Amino acid sequence: MDVTTCLKSLLLAIQQYRDSRTAQHAAQLQKQVEKLSGLKCEQLLSSAQVLPSECVSGLVELAGNPSTSPTLTSSIISLLSQLACDDQSREILHSSYNLTSTLAAVIHCHSNTPGEALVLQCLQVLQKLTYNTRIFQSASCIHELITFLMTNIQSQNEDVVMSCLGLLANLCRDNISVQIYIKSLDNVKQFYRTLINFLAHNSLTVVVFTLSILASLSLNEKVGEKLFDAKNIHQTFQLVFNIIVNGDGTLTRKYSVDLLVDLLKNPKIADYLTRYPHFSACVSQVLGLLHSKDPDPAAKVLELLLAMCSVLGLRSLLCEVVFKPAGPKLRAAGRDGGRKAQCGLALVQWLSSPVEGGESCSLQVLQLLSELLEETLGAESIPDSTLSFVEMLLPTLLGLLKGLNLSQGDAHLRKHCLRISYVTSLLLILCTEDATRSLVSCQISAQLCLSQVEALLSCCHSSNPLSCLLPSSDDDLSQVCAEALLKTLELMSKLRQHVKDMETSFYRMLQDQRIVTPLSLALTSHHRDRVQTGLSLLFEATPLPDFPSFVLGESIAANNAYRQREAELSVKRVAVQEVPPLRTNTSTLDSSSVSSKSVHSLVEKIQTGLELQEQVKDSHVSEIIDVYEQKLGAYASKESRLQDLLEAKALALSQADRLLAQYRFQRAQAEARKLGGLLKDAERRREELKVELSGQVLEVERSRADMEELLQHNSRLQRDSEEHQALKGAYNALLNRFNETERLLKEVQAAHVSLTKQTDTLKKNHEALQLQQNKTASLLQEREEEIRSLNSDLQKKNGEISGLRAELRAEEEKVKEKEQERRDLEETVDVLRKELNKTEQARKDASIKASSLELQKSQLETKLKQKEDELNKHSAMIAMIHSLSSGKMKSDVNLSL
């Protein structure tokens, strides 16, 4: 069964089920939905046909109806998810069919059972639809959807938490209204704490979703500053790069790239990344992902690199990584043996990708190389590795300029012209420096540029409806072709002095009459670069003899008149553009078979004329009949065309009426549901207020009794307050006395501390003096013993002297008697005299020593008296100190030594 037949059967089943919601019709509709799901219908929505639009509109209406069975709703949502296979289809489903609000309404109806398969399916489809799509928080059921997501995230329901986090990350990203709504909720702080707890989750996808939500909500707040501060940001960078390089799926890698792109929009975090020590190694690993043949991860990687190029400090680092020389193996494998950029090889591979596959990656690579080469060529010196890379890149770039085929359709022409614009922009950047300009001039030829300009001129003036080059939107084929053509001419202008025959071809193209239209579009454009390019080419073309300046002026005037008329009708144009295409069911119309009265009257006149002239054989009758037959055929064909137009108009009117009725019905249903909910809330609130009112009445009666008790208690409190004031005055006086006493105590304590120190010093001095006194007393005793011994010796000597004197007197008496004996004994007397002299001398010495000892004794006694006086003074001071510290004066002080 082909797609058209299946769509007709599906539309019939939808109408039958809408008219009669029986089980048989539901089974038939589900069978048709499953049949269509089994067919390949990827580009069904972008075909802009009425039949698919009617079917999808009916399916969306049934899916949003609460009375539809969950099984049928699940089958319908599965089919719609299958139709949302590309960005254009997702945008159509979101904007034209309002599928986002419909799925949000389904989730709201089943919010009490979040683990249900239908809810999970709606969450997954919503995550797919809302990726990179801005959702207005004022849309239907979006508030309820956000509340559902936050509730299930905080409840940490493992069945739906990942889908809820991913969907909430889509809703919050670059959406100020949703962010403000979430921040205005009461439980936002608890929600932040829950998200921070999710950062320790074992699933990297959950961690990335959580970081994306936190970055959207709190990046410029205190929570975000603490979360993404200098201490944690390097760990975040490492985590994100690890997920991008070693991620467990395309979804996780895609959200990781989006997270890093959002973080780079913050200047502080971008500055942190410029100082990240592992940046070059991480970027090299990220560039390694470009070696795969899958365009989706490659597009996200290139998007990340382009975002990094917007940071001034990262551009030079990216240039070092992309243009660094390859290893020895790669250099040996090269045909010319030169140094080629290892990471840049993957970029060159994506340049040669076909138009119908990796065209977005190819354009992103061209834009990235333009940014990086502009940064490198702006430096003081160009590295040799960059020149080698440019030499390797040029054959691929020049190959992209070929292959323009006018017979492949407008979509292919638009893509090819865009690619030509990017390539020529990159070549123009290479022509800014002499070294790279010489490389370009060696490989490009005038014939290539000339053929390219001829093809673009043919594209601009082709016979298709787009040949009318009016200054409309920038995405029109006319604008794209004109921009590619002017950039090619600008490239020819840059190289006209360096390539053979380039100058001749350039001036010949400037004198072509067909150049007027794209040049007038550039001069009247609102893009500054296009105007400057057009002015530079006009400056070159004005001196030429065959340049159609008059035609150019007329074209510019026509463009200005068109823009003026468009500005006057801008409000109506915007209103028409914002109305979505009609997506309603086809209604069978009874074709009216009424013929034109003028034609019938003309036929009757001819017939009557022929009847009257039957007998007359006029030779001109056949000719007249032939003329009238031709006119009748023309009128009949015109009538059929008018009838077709009338049927189409009636169909359009019926579709418009049905759309209005459907919109009014859906709006009325939404209002009714909303009013019903408000009524239920009001009734519940009324009952609550009634119960609360009865409680308040009882509370008032209790309050009156309490008030009387409180008045009595208040009087008691007044008396207590007066007593308190009096006590407070007494307390203040006591407090002042206490403070004064405490101050005096501190002073006395300070004096006590100083006196204690002095006492310790005096004790030490007293002990030293006592030791010295003991030593002096022992010396004195020794001296006294010596004096006693000397006195005893002296007494002995005195006794001996007195005996000797007596003996001397006896001897003298005997001398008279015994003169004779004296003479005999004269010698003996002389000897005794000598001995007596010696003894006398010894006595004198002993007396001298005794006198000196007496003198020393007197001196020691005086010193001892002085020491005793000092000890008395010290004892008096110690007694005074003890009396101050203990408050009692001791009666006596032991002064014994």
C-alpha positions in Angstrom: 0.0 0.0 0.0 1.4 3.4 -1.0 1.5 6.4 1.3 -1.3 8.3 -0.3 -3.8 5.4 0.0 -2.8 4.9 3.5 -3.3 8.6 4.3 -6.8 8.5 2.8 -7.7 5.5 4.8 -6.3 7.1 7.9 -8.2 10.3 7.3 -11.5 8.3 6.9 -10.8 6.4 10.1 -10.2 9.7 11.9 -13.5 11.1 10.7 -15.3 8.0 11.7 -13.8 7.8 15.1 -14.5 11.5 15.7 -18.1 11.1 14.7 -18.6 7.9 16.7 -16.2 6.9 19.4 -16.8 3.1 19.4 -14.4 0.3 20.1 -14.6 -0.8 16.4 -13.8 2.6 15.1 -10.9 2.9 17.6 -9.5 -0.4 16.6 -9.8 0.6 12.9 -8.0 3.9 13.6 -5.2 2.2 15.5 -4.8 -0.3 12.7 -4.4 2.5 10.2 -2.0 4.4 12.5 0.2 1.2 12.8 0.1 0.7 9.0 1.3 4.3 8.4 4.0 3.8 11.0 5.3 0.9 9.0 5.8 3.0 5.9 8.7 5.3 5.1 7.3 8.8 5.5 10.2 11.0 6.7 9.6 14.0 4.4 5.8 13.8 4.8 5.3 17.0 6.7 7.7 19.1 4.7 5.9 18.2 1.4 3.2 20.9 2.2 0.4 18.8 0.9 -3.2 19.0 2.2 -3.8 15.3 2.9 -0.9 14.7 5.3 -1.7 18.0 7.0 -5.3 16.9 7.6 -4.2 13.6 8.9 -1.6 15.0 11.3 -4.1 17.7 12.5 -6.7 15.1 13.3 -4.2 12.9 15.1 -3.0 15.7 17.2 -6.5 16.6 18.1 -7.3 13.0 19.1 -4.1 12.7 21.1 -5.0 15.8 23.1 -8.5 14.6 23.8 -8.8 13.1 27.4 -11.5 10.7 26.3 -9.2 9.0 23.8 -8.0 5.6 25.1 -4.3 5.5 26.3 -3.4 2.7 23.9 -4.6 4.7 20.9 -3.0 7.9 22.2 0.3 6.0 22.6 0.1 4.7 19.0 -0.6 8.2 17.7 2.3 9.7 19.7 4.6 7.0 18.4 3.6 7.9 14.8 4.1 11.6 15.5 7.5 10.9 17.0 8.4 8.9 13.9 7.4 11.9 11.7 9.6 14.3 13.7 12.7 12.9 12.1 14.5 16.2 11.2 14.6 19.8 12.3 12.1 21.0 9.8 9.5 18.4 10.7 10.0 19.1 14.4 9.5 22.8 13.8 6.3 22.2 11.8 4.9 19.9 14.5 5.7 22.5 17.2 4.6 25.7 15.5 1.9 24.6 13.1 0.2 21.8 15.0 1.0 22.9 18.6 2.1 19.4 19.5 4.1 20.6 22.4 1.1 21.9 24.3 -0.9 18.8 23.4 1.7 16.5 24.9 1.9 18.8 27.9 -1.8 18.4 28.4 -1.6 14.6 28.1 1.1 14.6 30.8 -1.0 16.9 33.0 -4.0 14.5 32.7 -1.8 11.6 33.8 0.3 13.5 36.3 -0.9 11.2 39.2 0.8 8.2 37.5 4.2 9.5 36.4 5.6 6.0 35.9 3.0 5.2 33.3 4.3 4.2 29.9 2.3 6.9 28.1 3.8 9.6 30.3 7.3 8.4 29.7 6.6 8.3 25.9 5.3 11.9 26.0 8.3 13.0 28.0 10.7 11.5 25.4 8.8 13.0 22.5 8.7 16.4 24.2 12.5 16.2 24.8 12.9 15.5 21.1 10.6 18.4 20.1 11.9 21.0 22.4 15.6 20.6 21.7 17.0 23.9 20.4 13.4 25.2 20.3 12.2 28.2 22.4 9.0 27.4 24.3 6.9 30.3 25.7 6.0 29.8 29.3 2.6 31.4 28.7 1.7 28.6 26.3 -1.0 26.1 27.3 -0.2 23.7 30.1 3.5 24.7 30.2 3.2 25.9 33.8 1.7 22.6 34.7 4.4 20.8 32.8 7.2 22.6 34.6 5.6 21.9 38.0 5.3 18.2 37.1 8.9 18.1 36.1 10.2 19.8 39.2 8.0 17.6 41.4 9.2 14.4 39.9 12.8 15.6 40.0 12.6 16.4 43.7 10.9 13.1 44.4 13.9 11.4 42.7 11.7 8.9 40.9 14.2 6.9 39.0 11.7 5.9 36.2 11.2 9.4 35.0 14.0 11.5 36.5 16.3 11.3 33.4 13.5 12.3 31.0 12.4 15.1 33.3 15.9 16.5 33.7 16.5 16.4 29.9 13.1 18.1 29.1 13.6 20.7 31.8 17.1 21.4 30.5 15.6 22.1 27.0 12.9 24.4 28.5 15.4 26.4 30.5 18.1 26.8 27.9 18.2 30.4 26.4 14.6 30.9 27.7 14.4 33.9 30.1 10.7 33.6 30.7 10.9 30.0 31.9 13.9 30.8 34.0 12.1 33.7 35.7 9.0 31.5 36.3 11.1 28.8 38.0 13.0 31.3 40.1 9.7 32.8 41.3 8.5 29.5 42.7 8.6 29.0 46.5 10.5 25.7 46.5 13.3 26.8 44.2 16.0 26.6 47.0 15.0 23.0 47.7 15.0 22.4 44.0 18.6 23.7 43.8 19.6 21.4 46.6 18.1 18.4 44.8 20.0 19.3 41.6 23.3 19.7 43.5 22.7 16.2 45.0 22.2 14.8 41.4 25.8 15.9 40.6 27.0 12.8 42.4 24.8 10.5 40.3 26.4 7.5 38.7 24.9 8.3 35.3 26.8 10.8 33.3 23.7 11.8 31.4 21.9 12.8 34.6 25.0 14.8 35.6 25.1 16.7 32.3 21.4 17.4 32.4 21.7 18.7 35.9 24.7 20.9 35.1 22.8 22.3 32.1 19.8 23.2 34.3 22.0 24.8 36.9 24.0 26.8 34.3 20.7 28.1 32.8 19.1 29.0 36.2 22.0 30.1 38.4 25.1 30.9 36.4 24.9 34.6 37.2 23.7 34.1 40.8 25.4 33.3 44.1 24.6 29.6 43.7 26.2 29.5 40.3 29.2 31.5 41.4 29.9 29.0 44.1 29.2 26.0 41.9 31.3 27.3 38.9 34.0 29.1 40.9 37.7 28.8 40.3 38.0 25.7 42.6 35.3 23.7 40.8 35.4 24.9 37.2 38.5 22.9 36.2 36.8 19.7 37.4 33.7 20.7 35.4 35.8 21.3 32.3 37.5 17.9 32.7 34.1 16.2 33.3 32.6 17.8 30.2 35.5 17.1 27.9 35.6 13.4 29.1 31.9 13.1 28.3 32.4 14.6 24.9 35.3 12.4 24.1 34.2 9.2 25.8 30.5 9.8 26.1 28.1 6.8 26.3 25.8 8.1 23.5 25.1 10.8 21.1 22.5 12.4 23.4 25.0 12.8 26.3 27.6 14.2 24.0 25.1 16.6 22.4 24.0 18.1 25.8 27.7 18.2 27.0 28.6 20.4 24.0 25.6 22.6 24.6 26.6 22.9 28.3 30.1 24.0 27.4 28.8 26.5 24.8 26.5 28.0 27.4 29.3 28.3 29.9 31.6 30.0 27.4 29.0 32.8 27.1 30.0 33.8 30.7 33.2 35.9 30.4 34.6 34.7 33.8 34.2 31.0 32.8 35.7 31.7 29.4 38.7 33.3 31.1 39.0 30.2 33.3 39.0 28.0 30.2 41.9 30.0 28.7 43.9 29.2 31.8 42.9 25.6 31.9 46.2 23.6 31.7 44.8 20.6 29.8 43.0 22.7 27.1 45.2 21.8 24.2 45.1 18.0 25.0 41.3 18.1 25.4 40.8 19.9 22.1 43.0 17.5 20.3 40.9 14.6 21.6 37.7 16.4 20.6 39.1 17.0 17.1 39.7 13.2 17.0 35.9 12.7 16.9 35.8 14.3 13.5 37.5 11.2 12.0 34.1 9.4 12.3 31.7 9.4 9.4 28.6 10.3 11.5 27.5 13.9 10.7 25.6 14.4 14.0 28.5 14.3 16.5 30.7 16.0 14.0 28.2 18.9 13.8 28.2 19.3 17.6 32.0 19.2 17.8 32.2 21.9 15.1 29.6 23.9 16.9 31.7 23.7 20.1 34.9 24.8 18.2 33.0 27.8 16.6 31.9 28.8 20.1 35.5 28.6 21.3 36.5 30.9 18.4 34.2 33.6 19.8 36.5 33.7 22.9 39.5 35.9 22.1 42.0 34.0 24.4 41.1 30.6 22.9 41.5 31.4 19.2 45.3 31.4 19.3 45.2 28.1 21.4 42.9 26.5 18.8 45.3 27.6 16.0 48.2 25.9 17.7 46.2 22.7 18.1 44.7 22.6 14.5 47.8 23.8 12.6 50.4 21.9 14.7 52.7 19.6 12.6 51.9 16.0 12.3 53.9 13.2 13.7 56.7 11.4 11.8 54.4 8.7 10.5 52.0 11.1 9.0 54.8 13.1 7.5 56.3 10.0 6.0 53.0 9.1 4.5 52.5 12.4 2.8 53.1 12.7 -0.9 55.3 15.8 -0.7 57.0 14.9 2.6 56.0 18.3 4.1 54.6 18.9 7.5 50.8 18.7 7.6 48.4 19.6 10.4 47.4 16.4 12.1 44.2 17.7 13.6 43.4 19.7 10.5 43.2 16.6 8.3 39.9 15.7 9.8 38.6 19.2 9.0 39.7 18.8 5.3 38.0 15.4 5.1 34.6 17.0 6.1 35.1 19.6 3.4 34.8 17.0 0.7 31.6 15.6 2.1 28.6 15.5 -0.4 26.1 18.2 -0.4 23.2 15.8 0.5 24.6 14.6 3.8 27.2 16.5 5.6 26.6 19.9 4.0 26.1 21.5 7.4 29.3 20.1 8.7 31.1 21.3 5.5 29.8 24.9 6.1 30.8 24.8 9.7 34.3 23.6 8.8 34.6 26.5 6.3 33.5 29.0 8.9 35.9 27.5 11.5 38.8 27.6 9.1 38.0 31.2 8.3 38.1 32.2 11.9 41.3 30.3 12.6 43.2 31.4 9.5 42.1 35.0 10.1 43.6 34.7 13.6 46.8 33.1 12.4 47.4 35.4 9.4 46.9 38.4 11.7 50.0 37.5 13.7 53.4 39.0 13.1 54.8 35.9 11.5 53.1 33.0 9.8 54.2 29.6 10.9 55.5 27.1 8.3 52.9 24.6 9.5 50.1 27.0 8.6 51.5 27.5 5.1 51.8 23.7 4.7 48.2 23.3 5.8 47.0 26.1 3.4 48.9 24.4 0.6 47.1 21.1 1.4 43.7 22.8 1.8 43.6 24.8 -1.5 42.9 21.8 -3.9 40.0 20.8 -1.7 38.6 24.4 -1.6 38.9 24.9 -5.4 37.2 21.5 -5.9 34.2 22.8 -3.9 33.7 25.6 -6.4 32.8 23.1 -9.1 29.7 21.0 -9.6 27.0 23.7 -9.9 24.1 22.1 -11.8 21.0 24.2 -12.5 18.8 21.2 -13.1 19.0 19.7 -9.6 16.5 22.0 -8.0 16.4 25.1 -5.9 17.4 23.3 -2.6 20.6 22.0 -4.2 21.3 25.4 -5.7 20.8 27.2 -2.4 23.2 24.8 -0.6 25.8 25.0 -3.3 25.6 28.8 -3.4 26.0 28.9 0.3 29.1 26.7 0.1 30.5 28.9 -2.7 30.0 32.0 -0.4 31.9 30.3 2.5 34.7 29.1 0.2 35.2 32.5 -1.4 35.2 34.2 2.0 37.9 31.8 3.1 39.9 32.5 -0.1 39.5 36.2 0.5 41.0 35.8 4.0 43.9 33.9 2.5 44.5 36.8 0.0 45.1 39.2 2.8 48.8 38.1 3.2 51.4 37.8 0.5 52.6 34.3 1.4 49.1 32.8 1.3 48.1 34.9 -1.7 50.9 33.5 -3.7 49.8 30.0 -2.8 46.2 30.8 -4.0 47.4 32.4 -7.2 49.5 29.4 -8.1 46.5 26.9 -7.9 43.5 29.0 -9.0 42.8 29.8 -12.7 40.9 32.5 -14.4 38.9 30.0 -16.3 37.6 28.5 -13.0 36.4 31.8 -11.7 34.9 32.8 -15.1 32.9 29.6 -15.3 31.8 30.0 -11.7 30.6 33.6 -12.4 28.8 32.4 -15.6 27.0 29.6 -13.7 25.9 32.0 -10.9 24.6 34.6 -13.4 22.6 31.8 -15.1 21.3 30.8 -11.7 20.3 34.4 -10.9 18.5 34.8 -14.3 17.1 31.3 -14.8 13.5 30.9 -16.1 12.1 29.5 -12.8 9.8 31.6 -10.7 12.7 32.7 -8.5 14.2 34.6 -11.3 12.4 37.7 -10.2 15.1 39.0 -7.9 13.2 41.1 -5.4 14.9 42.3 -2.2 13.0 39.8 0.0 14.4 37.6 2.8 18.1 36.7 3.1 17.4 33.0 2.6 15.9 33.5 -0.9 17.8 31.8 -3.7 18.2 35.2 -5.3 20.0 36.7 -2.3 22.2 33.6 -1.9 23.2 33.5 -5.5 23.9 37.3 -5.5 26.1 37.0 -2.5 28.1 34.1 -3.9 28.5 36.0 -7.3 29.7 39.2 -5.7 32.2 37.3 -3.4 33.6 35.5 -6.5 34.0 38.8 -8.3 35.7 40.3 -5.2 38.1 37.3 -5.2 38.8 37.9 -8.9 39.5 41.6 -8.0 42.0 40.5 -5.4 43.8 38.1 -7.7 43.7 40.0 -11.0 47.3 41.1 -10.8 48.6 37.7 -9.8 46.7 35.2 -12.1 47.0 35.1 -15.8 43.9 36.4 -17.7 42.2 37.1 -14.5 42.0 40.9 -15.0 40.5 40.5 -18.5 37.9 38.1 -17.2 37.1 40.3 -14.3 36.5 43.5 -16.3 34.5 41.5 -18.9 32.2 40.2 -16.2 31.7 43.7 -14.8 30.4 44.9 -18.2 27.9 42.1 -18.5 24.3 43.3 -18.4 23.3 40.5 -16.0 25.6 41.9 -13.2 23.1 44.7 -12.6 20.6 42.7 -10.6 22.9 41.2 -8.0 24.9 44.4 -7.7 21.7 46.4 -7.1 20.7 43.8 -4.5 24.0 44.3 -2.7 23.9 48.1 -2.8 20.4 48.1 -1.3 21.0 45.4 1.2 20.9 46.0 5.0 24.1 44.0 5.5 27.2 46.2 5.8 29.5 43.6 4.2 27.4 43.3 1.1 27.1 47.0 0.7 30.8 47.5 1.0 31.5 44.7 -1.5 29.0 46.2 -3.9 30.6 49.6 -3.6 34.1 48.3 -4.2 32.9 46.5 -7.3 31.0 49.6 -8.4 34.1 51.6 -8.0 36.0 49.2 -10.3 33.1 49.0 -12.8 32.2 52.7 -13.2 35.2 53.7 -15.4 34.4 50.9 -17.8 32.8 52.0 -21.1 30.1 49.3 -21.4 29.1 49.3 -17.8 25.2 49.6 -17.6 25.1 52.4 -15.0 21.7 53.6 -16.2 20.1 50.1 -15.8 21.8 49.8 -12.4 20.2 53.0 -11.3 16.8 51.8 -12.5 17.2 48.5 -10.7 18.2 50.3 -7.4 15.2 52.6 -7.7 12.9 49.6 -8.3 14.4 47.8 -5.3 13.9 50.9 -3.1 10.3 51.2 -4.3 9.7 47.6 -3.5 11.2 48.0 0.0 9.1 51.1 0.6 5.9 49.2 -0.4 7.0 46.3 1.7 7.6 48.6 4.7 4.1 50.0 4.3 2.6 46.6 4.4 5.0 45.2 7.0 2.3 44.7 9.7 0.1 42.8 7.3 3.1 40.7 6.1 4.1 39.8 9.6 0.6 38.9 10.5 0.3 36.6 7.4 3.7 35.0 8.1 2.8 34.3 11.7 -0.4 32.5 10.9 0.4 28.8 10.4 -0.6 27.0 7.3 -4.0 25.5 7.3 -4.0 22.0 8.9 -7.6 20.9 9.0 -9.6 18.0 7.7 -10.9 18.0 4.2 -14.6 18.1 3.9 -16.4 16.7 0.8 -18.1 19.4 -1.2 -21.1 18.9 -3.6 -19.8 20.3 -6.9 -22.2 22.7 -8.4 -23.0 22.0 -12.0 -24.5 25.4 -12.8 -23.5 26.6 -16.3 -23.0 30.1 -17.4 -26.2 31.8 -18.5 -24.4 33.7 -21.2 -23.1 30.5 -22.7 -26.5 28.8 -22.7 -28.2 31.8 -24.3 -25.5 31.9 -26.9 -26.1 28.2 -27.7 -29.9 28.8 -28.0 -29.4 31.7 -30.3 -27.2 29.6 -32.5 -29.6 26.7 -32.6 -32.6 29.0 -33.4 -30.6 30.7 -36.1 -29.7 27.3 -37.6 -33.4 26.2 -37.6 -34.5 29.4 -39.3 -31.9 29.0 -42.0 -32.2 25.3 -42.7 -33.5 26.0 -46.2 -30.8 28.5 -47.0 -27.5 26.9 -47.8 -25.1 29.7 -46.9 -21.5 28.9 -47.5 -20.4 31.0 -44.4 -22.6 29.0 -41.9 -20.0 26.3 -41.4 -17.3 28.8 -40.8 -19.4 30.7 -38.3 -20.2 27.4 -36.6 -16.5 26.6 -36.4 -15.8 30.0 -34.9 -18.5 29.6 -32.3 -17.4 26.0 -31.5 -13.9 27.3 -30.8 -15.3 30.1 -28.7 -17.5 27.6 -26.9 -14.5 25.3 -26.3 -12.5 28.2 -24.9 -15.4 29.2 -22.7 -15.9 25.6 -21.5 -12.2 25.3 -20.6 -12.3 28.6 -18.9 -15.4 27.5 -17.1 -13.7 24.3 -15.9 -10.8 26.3 -14.6 -13.1 28.7 -12.9 -15.0 25.8 -11.4 -11.7 24.2 -10.1 -10.7 27.6 -8.6 -14.1 27.9 -7.1 -13.8 24.4 -5.6 -10.3 25.1 -4.3 -11.6 28.4 -2.8 -14.5 26.6 -1.2 -12.2 23.9 0.1 -9.9 26.6 1.5 -12.8 28.4 3.1 -14.1 25.2 4.6 -10.6 24.4 5.9 -10.4 27.9 7.4 -13.8 27.5 9.0 -12.9 24.1 10.4 -9.6 25.5 11.7 -11.4 28.4 13.4 -14.0 26.0 14.8 -11.3 23.6 16.0 -9.4 26.4 17.5 -12.5 27.8 19.2 -13.4 24.3 20.4 -9.9 23.6 21.8 -9.8 27.0 23.4 -13.3 26.5 24.8 -12.2 23.0 26.1 -9.2 24.5 27.7 -11.2 27.3 29.2 -13.8 24.9 30.4 -11.2 22.7 32.0 -9.5 25.7 33.5 -12.8 27.0 34.8 -13.8 23.6 36.1 -10.5 23.4 37.9 -11.0 26.9 39.3 -14.5 26.0 40.4 -13.3 22.8 42.2 -10.6 24.8 43.8 -13.1 27.5 44.9 -15.5 24.9 46.3 -12.7 23.2 48.2 -11.4 26.5 49.4 -15.0 27.5 50.5 -15.3 24.4 52.6 -11.9 25.0 54.1 -12.8 28.6 54.8 -16.1 27.5 56.4 -14.4 25.1 58.7 -11.8 27.7 59.4 -14.5 30.3 60.1 -16.2 28.1 62.7 -12.8 27.5 64.3 -12.2 31.3 64.2 -15.6 31.9 66.0 -14.6 29.5 68.8 -11.2 31.1 68.8 -12.8 34.5 69.3 -14.8 33.4 72.3 -11.8 31.8 73.8 -9.9 35.0 73.0 -12.4 37.1 74.9 -12.0 35.0 78.1 -8.3 35.1 77.5 -8.4 38.8 77.1 -10.1 39.3 80.5 -7.5 37.1 82.1 -4.8 39.0 80.2 -6.2 42.4 81.5 -6.0 41.1 85.0 -2.6 39.7 84.3 -1.7 43.1 82.7 -2.5 45.0 86.0 -0.4 42.5 87.9 2.3 43.0 85.4 2.0 46.8 85.8 2.7 46.5 89.5 5.5 44.0 88.8 6.8 46.5 86.3 6.9 49.3 89.0 8.6 47.0 91.4 10.9 46.0 88.6 11.8 49.6 87.9 12.6 50.2 91.6 14.7 47.0 91.7 16.3 48.1 88.5 17.4 51.4 90.1 18.8 49.5 93.1 20.4 47.0 90.8 22.0 49.8 88.8 23.4 51.4 92.1 24.7 48.0 93.2 26.1 47.5 89.8 28.0 50.8 90.0 29.3 49.9 93.4 30.2 46.5 92.2 32.1 48.0 89.2 33.9 50.5 91.5 34.8 47.7 93.9 35.9 45.5 91.0 38.1 48.3 89.7 39.7 48.8 93.2 40.1 45.0 93.4 41.9 44.9 90.1 44.2 47.8 91.3 44.9 45.9 94.7 45.5 42.7 92.8 47.9 44.5 90.6 49.7 46.0 93.6 49.6 42.6 95.3 51.2 41.0 92.2 53.9 43.7 92.2 54.5 43.3 96.0 54.6 39.5 95.6 57.3 39.9 93.0 59.2 42.2 95.4 58.7 39.7 98.3 60.1 37.0 96.1 63.1 39.2 95.3 63.6 40.0 99.0 63.3 36.4 100.0 66.0 35.5 97.6 68.2 38.4 98.9 67.5 37.3 102.5 68.5 33.8 101.8 71.7 35.0 100.1 72.5 37.3 103.0 71.7 34.5 105.5 74.2 32.3 103.7 76.7 35.0 103.8 76.1 35.6 107.5 76.6 31.9 108.2 79.8 32.0 106.4 80.9 35.1 108.3 79.9 33.6 111.7 82.0 30.4 110.9 84.9 32.6 110.0 84.5 34.6 113.2 84.4 31.5 115.3 87.6 30.3 113.7 89.2 33.7 114.3 88.1 33.6 118.0 89.6 30.2 118.4 92.9 31.4 116.9 92.8 34.4 119.2 92.2 32.2 122.2 95.1 29.9 121.2 97.3 33.0 120.8 96.2 34.4 124.2 97.0 31.1 125.8 100.4 31.1 124.1 100.9 34.7 125.2 100.1 33.9 128.7 102.5 31.0 128.6 105.1 33.3 127.3 104.3 36.0 129.9 104.6 33.3 132.6 107.9 32.2 131.2 109.0 35.9 131.0 108.0 36.5 134.6 109.9 33.4 135.7 112.9 34.4 133.7 112.7 37.8 135.3 112.6 36.3 138.8 115.5 34.1 137.8 117.2 37.2 136.5 116.8 39.0 139.7 118.1 36.0 141.6 120.9 35.8 139.3 121.6 39.5 139.6 121.6 39.1 143.4 123.8 36.1 143.0 126.0 38.2 140.6 127.1 40.3 143.4 127.7 37.3 145.3 129.1 35.4 142.5 130.8 37.8 140.2 133.1 35.2 139.5 130.3 32.9 138.4 128.9 35.8 136.4 131.9 36.2 134.4 131.9 32.6 133.8 128.3 32.7 133.0 128.6 35.9 130.9 128.6 34.1 127.8 125.6 32.1 128.9 123.9 35.4 129.8 124.7 36.8 126.4 123.1 33.7 124.8 120.1 34.0 127.0 119.8 37.7 126.1 119.8 36.8 122.5 117.1 34.3 123.2 115.3 36.9 125.3 115.4 39.3 122.4 114.0 36.7 120.1 111.2 35.9 122.6 110.5 39.6 123.0 110.3 40.0 119.3 107.9 37.1 119.2 105.8 38.6 121.9 105.6 41.9 120.0 104.5 40.0 116.9 101.9 38.2 118.9 100.6 41.4 120.3 100.5 43.0 116.8 98.5 40.0 115.5 96.2 40.2 118.5 95.5 43.9 117.9 94.8 43.2 114.2 92.4 40.4 115.1 90.7 42.8 117.6 90.3 45.3 114.8 88.8 42.7 112.4 86.5 41.6 115.2 85.2 45.1 115.7 84.7 45.5 111.9 82.8 42.3 111.7 80.6 43.3 114.6 79.7 46.6 112.9 78.9 44.7 109.6 76.8 42.2 111.6 74.8 45.1 113.1 74.2 46.6 109.7 73.0 43.3 108.4 70.7 42.8 111.4 69.3 46.3 110.7 68.6 45.4 107.1 67.0 42.1 108.1 64.8 44.0 110.5 63.7 46.3 107.7 63.0 43.4 105.4 61.1 41.5 108.1 59.0 44.6 108.6 58.2 44.8 104.9 57.4 41.1 104.7 55.1 41.5 107.7 53.4 44.5 106.0 52.9 42.5 102.8 51.5 39.5 104.7 49.2 41.8 106.6 47.9 43.4 103.3 47.3 40.0 101.7 45.7 38.2 104.6 44.2 41.2 106.3 45.7 40.4 109.7 48.9 41.8 111.2 51.0 39.2 112.8 52.0 40.1 116.3 55.6 39.2 116.1 58.2 38.4 113.4 60.9 35.9 113.9 64.1 37.7 113.2 66.5 35.0 114.3 69.2 34.3 111.9 
